[in-house]
C-alpha cells in the first residue's frame, strides 16, 4: 500500500433505492449510537464512549471502503446504506463538538486531538489491513491476478 494511490469507490448516485438505504442505515446507526451511550454513559470528565464510537466507526468505514475498492460486487445501495447511512449516523462528530464547547479548554483540546488522531489512524490502519489481506498478504503490486503498475497496455 505504501506509495500506491488510494482510489475510493465512487460516491453513490441519487436514486430512490439509495435514499431508502441511507435513511434506514442512518436510523439504525443513530439508534445504536444512542443505545451505546445509554448502556455505557460517558463519565463526568471525558467522553470515552463517544471517542470509542467514532474510532470504531471510522475503522469500519476504512475497512469497508478498502473492501469495496478491491471487490466491486457490492450493490451501490448497500454501500450507500452502510457507509453514508449507518456509519455516517453512528459516528458522531456533532457530539464531540458539543462536549468541546462545554468542556474546560485543556480537556476539550485533548478530546479534539485524540478524536482526530485516533480516527485518522484507525481508518488508515483498517484500510491498509484490508488492502494487505485482499492482496493475499503480498506486497503492493505483487498480486497474481493484477498486473504490475505500468506494465499493462
C-alpha positions, -999 to +999 in steps of 0.1 A: +000+000+000+029+024+006+034+047-023+003+035-041-026+059-047-058+053-029-088+050-052-121+052-033-153+039-047-174+065-065-200+083-044-234+067-046-258+082-072-290+098-060-316+071-066-347+062-046-331+029-036-300+046-023-321+072-005-341+045+013-309+026+022-293+057+036-325+065+056-328+030+071-290+028+077-290+062+093-318+053+116-301+021+127-267+038+131-281+066+152-301+042+173-271+021+180-250+051+189-277+064+213-281+029+228-244+025+234-244+060+250-272+048+274-256+015+282-221+030+286-226+066+295-197+090+293-181+098+326-183+133+341-148+142+328-142+127+294-165+114+266-148+080+262-179+063+248-182+089+221-145+086+213-148+048+211-178+050+188-161+075+165-129+054+163-147+021+158-170+037+131-141+053+113-121+020+113-152+002+100-156+027+072-120+025+063-121-013+061-153-013+041-141+014+017-110-007+011-130-039+006-154-021-018-124-009-037-110-044-041-143-062-047-168-042-067-195-068-063-214-049-035-245-031-048-244+006-048-275+009-024-257-014+001-226+008+001-247+039+005-268+024+033-238+011+053-213+039+046-233+071+043-263+059+063-253+036+091-217+046+097-224+083+090-250+084+117-231+060+141-200+082+141-209+115+158-186+144+155-215+167+164-215+152+199-177+158+200-183+195+193-209+198+220-185+183+245-157+206+234-178+237+237-188+228+273-155+214+285-125+230+301-101+243+275-074+216+281-099+187+282-117+199+251-084+202+232-074+168+244-106+153+230-102+170+197-066+158+193-074+123+204-105+121+182-088+134+151-056+114+156-072+081+166-099+083+139-075+090+111-051+063+124-079+038+128-093+045+093-059+043+077-049+011+095-081-006+087-078+003+050-042-009+050-051-042+067-079-049+042-057-040+013-030-063+026-054-092+032-071-085-002-037-090-019-032-123-001-006-107+022+017-099-008+035-065-010+017-040-032+018-048-069+026-085-065-009-099-068-010-127-093-044-115-108-033-079-112-005-067-134+023-046-121+016-009-122+028+005-155+032-030-171-002-030-189-012-018-223 
